[in-house]
Amino acid sequence: MYLMTPDEAAKELKVATGTLRRWLRRGEFKAAKTPAGWRISEQDVERFLAARHTGQPDTDDDDAGGSGTGARPTPQAPGPGPGPGIG
């Protein structure tokens, strides 16, 4: 079993090392604290990714009730400002 340093694991996860270290301090990421510092197994990285995986953006056009375009509605522009002489 290969144990990674936080720097190596952060590269695998494509996050900043500081982010990974914060997750470690908060207990959000499973790892072993050794005299040499945190060590993270490849399996723990894979488990973390699997637990947080949200999938890729939906491009199949099979979303229930949606328009199928993936587009979001355009926000409405604000109405006219106060009338003349107000303000």
VENHULIN-V395370 format. One record per residue. SS is DSSP state (hx for helix, st for strand, lp for the rest). PHI is phi in whole degrees, 0 to 359 (* if undefined). NEAR is the number of other C-alpha atoms within 12 Angstrom. Layout:
# VENHULIN-V395370
((SS PHI NEAR) (SS PHI NEAR))
This chain:
# VENHULIN-V395370
((lp * 9) (lp 268 13) (st 252 22) (st 264 26) (lp 279 26) (hx 302 35) (hx 298 22) (hx 293 23) (hx 295 35) (hx 298 27) (hx 296 17) (hx 299 22) (hx 276 26) (lp 59 16) (lp 230 18) (lp 292 17) (hx 302 20) (hx 299 16) (hx 296 20) (hx 297 31) (hx 296 27) (hx 295 18) (hx 300 21) (hx 296 26) (hx 298 17) (hx 280 12) (lp 80 14) (lp 279 18) (lp 229 31) (lp 282 28) (lp 198 29) (st 253 20) (st 265 20) (st 248 12) (lp 301 7) (lp 272 11) (st 116 16) (st 292 26) (st 227 29) (st 234 32) (st 279 24) (hx 301 23) (hx 297 19) (hx 293 25) (hx 296 31) (hx 297 18) (hx 297 18) (hx 299 26) (hx 297 21) (hx 296 13) (hx 290 14) (hx 258 13) (lp 296 13) (lp 248 10) (lp 86 10) (lp 276 7) (lp 304 12) (lp 286 15) (lp 241 14) (lp 278 13) (lp 58 14) (lp 247 13) (lp 287 13) (lp 290 10) (lp 77 9) (lp 273 15) (lp 282 14) (lp 86 14) (lp 268 14) (lp 78 16) (lp 278 13) (lp 264 9) (lp 299 9) (lp 283 6) (lp 296 7) (lp 285 6) (lp 289 7) (lp 297 7) (lp 291 7) (lp 298 7) (lp 289 10) (lp 298 9) (lp 295 8) (lp 299 7) (lp 80 6) (lp 259 6) (lp 112 6))
